[in-house]
């Protein structure tokens, strides 16, 4: 029965879906990525000379419902040659032209642990969070032979402050 189902699926798929991609969508050292939470600005402030100034680090062009800028956060685990990982936090603006990276930073708290990242998960899989900010859990091992990973949380509050700590549950 199982072989028949696989054969039927194989015959139903167009041949183009069965070929490997000619170019890599992402580099092979990217092991986990999650996009979660959101941020928004109420609008750009004016600098002393009257020019528009970016108050929250977002580029011009991403407009929220009140005319301010808005976007989401992304956590990325990048595997290093020794098998450990760096974890990067990105702030992404939603612009009419598509997503735009506003900022990208390595989270040194993780680098200091020399972690083997086993998973990154958002607070919710619905993609909807009730308030600005971000909550995600990074699962890691500091010893690759450990049976269970440690859980670490990355929290960004509604004003953009970042807190990284070992989960207490």
N, C-alpha and C positions, 0 to 999 in steps of 0.2 A: 504494500500500500504506500509506504513512505517513498520508495523508489519511483513508483508511478506518479506520485504527486510532484516529486522533483523533476521528473522528465517532462511532465505537463507544464510546469513552471518554466523550465528551460526552453521549451518549444514556444511558449506564449510570449517570452521576452524578445524584443527586437535584438538583433545581433549587436547593434551599437552599444547596448547596455551591458554586454558581456565582456567588452574589451576594457583593459586597464586605461586609466587616464594617461594621456601623453605628457602632461605636465602636472607636477605636484600642486595640489590646492594649497597645502600648508607644508612647511618644512617638516621633515620627519622627527626633528627634535622637540616639536610641540606635542606634549603628551596629553594635556587636559586643558580645556577652555570652557569657561562658563560666563554667560552674560546675565546680569541680574541687577535689580534695583533701578533707581533712577535719580537724576538730579535735575534741577531747573533753577533758573535765575529769574528774578522779577523784571530785569531789564538792565541795560548797560548804564553805568554812571558816567557823568561827564568829568573829564579831567580839568585841571586848572585852565588850560588853553581852550576849553570848549569842545575838544574832540571827544568822540565816544571812546570810552575805556572799558576794557573787558574786566568785569568784577569777579567772575568766578572761574576764570581759566578757559571758558568755552570760546570757540571761534565764532566769528560773526556768521550769521546765516541759519543757525538752528533756532527756530522760533517755537516758543511754548504758547499756550493758550492766552497768556497775558502779555505777549509780545517779547518775553524774555527768551533766553536760550535754554535748551533742555537736551537730555541724553541719558545714557545708561553707563554702567560699569562693566568691566570685563576682567576676570582673573585668568592668567595664563601660566601653566607650568611648562618650563623649558628644560629638557633633559640635558645634563652636562656630560662630558666624555667619561667621567668617573661613575656615572649612573645616578648621581644625586641631581637635584633639580633647583632651579631658581624659580621664584614665583613673582610674576609681574602684575601690577594693577594698572589698568588703563581706564581713562575717562573718555567716553565716546560721545560725540555730539551727533544728534540726528539732524541732518541738514537736507534741504531740498535735493541736493546732488547725491545724497547717500551718507552713510556713516563716515565720520571724520574723527581721527584720533586727536584729542585735545591734549592729553598728557599720558605718559607711560613711565612707570617707575618700578625698579626692582624692590621688592619688600625685603629689606636687609634682615628683619627678624627671622625669616625663613632661611635665608642664605647662611646665617650664623649656625643654624642647626644642621646644615649639610643633609637635608632631608631626601628621602626617597618618596616622592609624592605618589600615592596610590589612587587618589580621586579628589575631585573638587566638585562640590554640590551647592547649588543655590538654596536659599531659604524655601522657595516654593518653585514648583515646576510649571505653574500657570503663567509665569511671566508678569504677573500683576502684584505689585506691592502697594499697600495702603498709604504709605508716606514716603517722602524722599529719603534716600540713603541706600545702604546695601548691607546684606547679611549673607555670608557664604561660609561653608565649612571646608577646610582643607584637611584631607586625611593623609598622614605621612608616617614613615618609619625612620628613626634615626639609626637603626640597626636593620639591615635588609633581611636578617634571619628572624626578626621578631614575628610572632604569630599574628598579633593584632596591631593595626595602626593607631596612632594617636590622632585625636581630633583637635584642630585648631580653628578658631573663628576669626574672620575678618569682618569687622563692622565699621561702616561709615555712617555717621549720624546725619541729621538733616542740615547741619551747617558745614559738613564736609570733613569733620575730624575723624581720623582713622584709628581704630583700636584693634590690635592683634594679640590674641591670648589663647592659651590652651583651654579647650572646652571643659567645663566643670561637671557635665552630666554623667 
